[in-house]
Amino acid sequence: MSTNASPRIATLSTQDALAAAETVKVLPQIAELNVFRTLLKHPKLAKAINDLLLMLLFDGNCLPHRLRELLIMRIGWVTGCDYEWTQHWRIALDYGLTEDEVLAVRDWRKANCFDDADQAVLRATDETLANGCISRETWMACAENLESEAQLLELNGAIGAWRLISQLARSVEIQLEEGVASWPPDGLAPTGA
């Protein structure tokens, strides 16, 4: 959440976050993010989350970037997590999603820009958020549209990882990075956010 005057757990100074990050080998550019400036008050937890996110984003991931970013943006929207939506807005565009596609995540069932794989992953995300698991029918749709069991496992891991980040950001009331506009590109937030 970005509208509160201060987070529930104050962020470390950049200098203190970088020092804590060095002790557990979290990259400096990650340590400078407000979410990690908070997490680094518990360095081992920060390191574990860092390693999971970096694997899912870059190091050994197998789920297509497009699908990962769609599910992250959907989680940000459904959970009302401004921090997650705002952080991944630019990343989603950098990975080739169009602004219209990212905005369509808000009400994806009415959009005509998503293929079968996109829809299966978005449905899996919604079901996991609502019920804690993917239904058998949606699992089968994901299996038909993903290339491997590893991608199916990573899909579950990615939904869980970014649900964790949403929960953390909202519960701790982590602030947006300085100078970053809320709910890009139009400032429109989901109801209740």
RODO-2510 file (C-alpha; in nm, 4 decimals, decimal comma):
residues 193
     n   res          X          Y          Z
     1     m     0,0000     0,0000     0,0000
     2     s     0,1346     0,3376    -0,0847
     3     t    -0,1149     0,5796     0,0645
     4     n    -0,0127     0,5490     0,4297
     5     a     0,2305     0,7918     0,5862
     6     s     0,4691     0,5198     0,6987
     7     p     0,5085     0,1434     0,6783
     8     r     0,4355    -0,0793     0,9788
     9     i     0,8004    -0,1868     0,9786
    10     a     1,0343     0,0948     0,8857
    11     t     1,2660     0,0322     0,5948
    12     l     1,6370     0,0243     0,6593
    13     s     1,8456     0,3067     0,5242
    14     t     2,0007     0,2198     0,1915
    15     q     2,3430     0,1986     0,3592
    16     d     2,2168    -0,0399     0,6308
    17     a     2,0289    -0,2503     0,3752
    18     l     2,3409    -0,2820     0,1608
    19     a     2,5463    -0,3854     0,4645
    20     a     2,2892    -0,6495     0,5642
    21     a     2,2642    -0,7675     0,2034
    22     e     2,6381    -0,8170     0,1837
    23     t     2,6315    -1,0530     0,4839
    24     v     2,3838    -1,2880     0,3091
    25     k     2,4864    -1,2218    -0,0510
    26     v     2,1769    -1,0368    -0,1731
    27     l     2,2585    -0,8265    -0,4796
    28     p     2,2944    -0,4523    -0,4089
    29     q     2,0344    -0,3523    -0,6713
    30     i     1,7838    -0,5836    -0,5007
    31     a     1,8776    -0,4608    -0,1520
    32     e     1,7933    -0,1052    -0,2529
    33     l     1,4269    -0,1867    -0,3212
    34     n     1,1915    -0,0915    -0,0391
    35     v     1,0620    -0,4474    -0,0073
    36     f     1,4154    -0,5735     0,0550
    37     r     1,5086    -0,2734     0,2680
    38     t     1,2345    -0,4112     0,4925
    39     l     1,3071    -0,7823     0,4512
    40     l     1,6746    -0,7296     0,5314
    41     k     1,5756    -0,6716     0,8931
    42     h     1,5636    -1,0537     0,8797
    43     p     1,8617    -1,1269     0,6536
    44     k     1,8107    -1,5049     0,6235
    45     l     1,4471    -1,4567     0,5225
    46     a     1,5500    -1,1861     0,2756
    47     k     1,8092    -1,4202     0,1256
    48     a     1,5604    -1,7074     0,0889
    49     i     1,3014    -1,4853    -0,0800
    50     n     1,5704    -1,3219    -0,2946
    51     d     1,6936    -1,6592    -0,4181
    52     l     1,3429    -1,7798    -0,5008
    53     l     1,2495    -1,4625    -0,6878
    54     l     1,5764    -1,4474    -0,8808
    55     m     1,5377    -1,8090    -0,9888
    56     l     1,1808    -1,7460    -1,1011
    57     l     1,2816    -1,4298    -1,2853
    58     f     1,6202    -1,5168    -1,4348
    59     d     1,8336    -1,8026    -1,3090
    60     g     1,7043    -2,1344    -1,4344
    61     n     1,3425    -2,0398    -1,4808
    62     c     1,1451    -2,2260    -1,7453
    63     l     0,8035    -2,0579    -1,7398
    64     p     0,7774    -1,8076    -2,0276
    65     h     0,8351    -1,4496    -1,9117
    66     r     0,5041    -1,3384    -2,0602
    67     l     0,3049    -1,5879    -1,8545
    68     r     0,4952    -1,5073    -1,5370
    69     e     0,4363    -1,1346    -1,5776
    70     l     0,0669    -1,1882    -1,6533
    71     l     0,0212    -1,3837    -1,3322
    72     i     0,2177    -1,1280    -1,1286
    73     m     0,0112    -0,8395    -1,2628
    74     r    -0,3084    -1,0341    -1,1980
    75     i    -0,2038    -1,1021    -0,8382
    76     g    -0,1191    -0,7342    -0,7915
    77     w    -0,4596    -0,6324    -0,9239
    78     v    -0,6747    -0,8924    -0,7469
    79     t    -0,5026    -0,8450    -0,4114
    80     g    -0,4910    -0,4667    -0,4443
    81     c    -0,1136    -0,4584    -0,4099
    82     d     0,0020    -0,1270    -0,5521
    83     y     0,3656    -0,2131    -0,4771
    84     e     0,3547    -0,5343    -0,6814
    85     w     0,1587    -0,3798    -0,9709
    86     t     0,3871    -0,0790    -0,9805
    87     q     0,7130    -0,2768    -0,9573
    88     h     0,6155    -0,5153    -1,2353
    89     w     0,4437    -0,2671    -1,4684
    90     r     0,7721    -0,1771    -1,6410
    91     i     0,9066    -0,5331    -1,6204
    92     a     0,5973    -0,6677    -1,7985
    93     l     0,6396    -0,4116    -2,0751
    94     d     1,0124    -0,4870    -2,0983
    95     y     0,9266    -0,8550    -2,1525
    96     g     0,7084    -0,7687    -2,4495
    97     l     0,3583    -0,7327    -2,3103
    98     t     0,1769    -0,4302    -2,4450
    99     e     0,0257    -0,1684    -2,2192
   100     d    -0,3195    -0,2774    -2,3407
   101     e    -0,2467    -0,6412    -2,2513
   102     v    -0,1300    -0,5519    -1,9025
   103     l    -0,4343    -0,3324    -1,8468
   104     a    -0,6585    -0,6123    -1,9760
   105     v    -0,5369    -0,8282    -1,6851
   106     r    -0,7744    -0,6234    -1,4702
   107     d    -1,0751    -0,7936    -1,6341
   108     w    -0,9084    -1,0612    -1,8432
   109     r    -1,2205    -1,2715    -1,9012
   110     k    -1,3678    -0,9903    -2,1126
   111     a    -1,0456    -0,9275    -2,3071
   112     n    -0,9789    -1,0677    -2,6528
   113     c    -0,5991    -1,0251    -2,6455
   114     f    -0,5118    -1,3427    -2,4548
   115     d    -0,4384    -1,6788    -2,6129
   116     d    -0,5199    -2,0179    -2,4591
   117     a    -0,1975    -2,0320    -2,2557
   118     d    -0,2502    -1,6797    -2,1191
   119     q    -0,6087    -1,7610    -2,0223
   120     a    -0,5140    -2,0893    -1,8545
   121     v    -0,2459    -1,9191    -1,6446
   122     l    -0,4750    -1,6301    -1,5510
   123     r    -0,7481    -1,8754    -1,4536
   124     a    -0,4966    -2,0777    -1,2480
   125     t    -0,3902    -1,7578    -1,0734
   126     d    -0,7478    -1,6585    -0,9912
   127     e    -0,8338    -2,0050    -0,8631
   128     t    -0,5241    -2,0194    -0,6446
   129     l    -0,6003    -1,6788    -0,4970
   130     a    -0,9630    -1,7737    -0,4328
   131     n    -0,9320    -2,1394    -0,3314
   132     g    -0,5692    -2,2083    -0,2523
   133     c    -0,5259    -2,4455    -0,5465
   134     i    -0,5778    -2,4953    -0,9181
   135     s    -0,8840    -2,6965    -1,0182
   136     r    -0,8401    -3,0190    -1,2160
   137     e    -1,0021    -2,8601    -1,5245
   138     t    -0,7720    -2,5587    -1,5161
   139     w    -0,4712    -2,7793    -1,4447
   140     m    -0,5492    -2,9741    -1,7608
   141     a    -0,5762    -2,6485    -1,9597
   142     c    -0,2383    -2,5410    -1,8230
   143     a    -0,0877    -2,8815    -1,9037
   144     e    -0,2144    -2,8538    -2,2621
   145     n    -0,0572    -2,5110    -2,3041
   146     l     0,2694    -2,5435    -2,1151
   147     e     0,5630    -2,7474    -2,2411
   148     s     0,6573    -2,9529    -1,9361
   149     e     0,5835    -3,0634    -1,5858
   150     a     0,8654    -2,8324    -1,4770
   151     q     0,6684    -2,5374    -1,6157
   152     l     0,3573    -2,6546    -1,4287
   153     l     0,5563    -2,6713    -1,1062
   154     e     0,7102    -2,3314    -1,1709
   155     l     0,3650    -2,1871    -1,2403
   156     n     0,2578    -2,2949    -0,8919
   157     g     0,5802    -2,1628    -0,7411
   158     a     0,5462    -1,8274    -0,9161
   159     i     0,1857    -1,7805    -0,8051
   160     g     0,2881    -1,8620    -0,4480
   161     a     0,5976    -1,6421    -0,4542
   162     w     0,4238    -1,3302    -0,5789
   163     r     0,1233    -1,3953    -0,3560
   164     l     0,3759    -1,3898    -0,0709
   165     i     0,5190    -1,0585    -0,1927
   166     s     0,1692    -0,9117    -0,2208
   167     q     0,0800    -1,0274     0,1285
   168     l     0,4035    -0,8915     0,2700
   169     a     0,3818    -0,5568     0,0909
   170     r     0,0211    -0,5039     0,1949
   171     s     0,0580    -0,6271     0,5534
   172     v     0,3748    -0,4288     0,6229
   173     e     0,2457    -0,1350     0,4140
   174     i     0,5670    -0,1093     0,2161
   175     q     0,5899     0,2240     0,0408
   176     l     0,6506     0,2711    -0,3307
   177     e     1,0003     0,3697    -0,4357
   178     e     1,0542     0,7440    -0,4270
   179     g     0,9254     0,9225    -0,7376
   180     v     0,7212     0,6259    -0,8630
   181     a     0,3573     0,6919    -0,9523
   182     s     0,0909     0,4716    -0,8001
   183     w    -0,1034     0,2228    -1,0169
   184     p     0,0537     0,2959    -1,3572
   185     p    -0,0296     0,4032    -1,6142
   186     d    -0,3588     0,5668    -1,5194
   187     g    -0,3658     0,5687    -1,1384
   188     l    -0,6724     0,3459    -1,1387
   189     a    -0,6728     0,1108    -0,8386
   190     p    -0,8973    -0,1912    -0,7864
   191     t    -1,1998    -0,1477    -0,5632
   192     g    -1,0981    -0,1746    -0,1997
   193     a    -0,7276    -0,1146    -0,2573
***
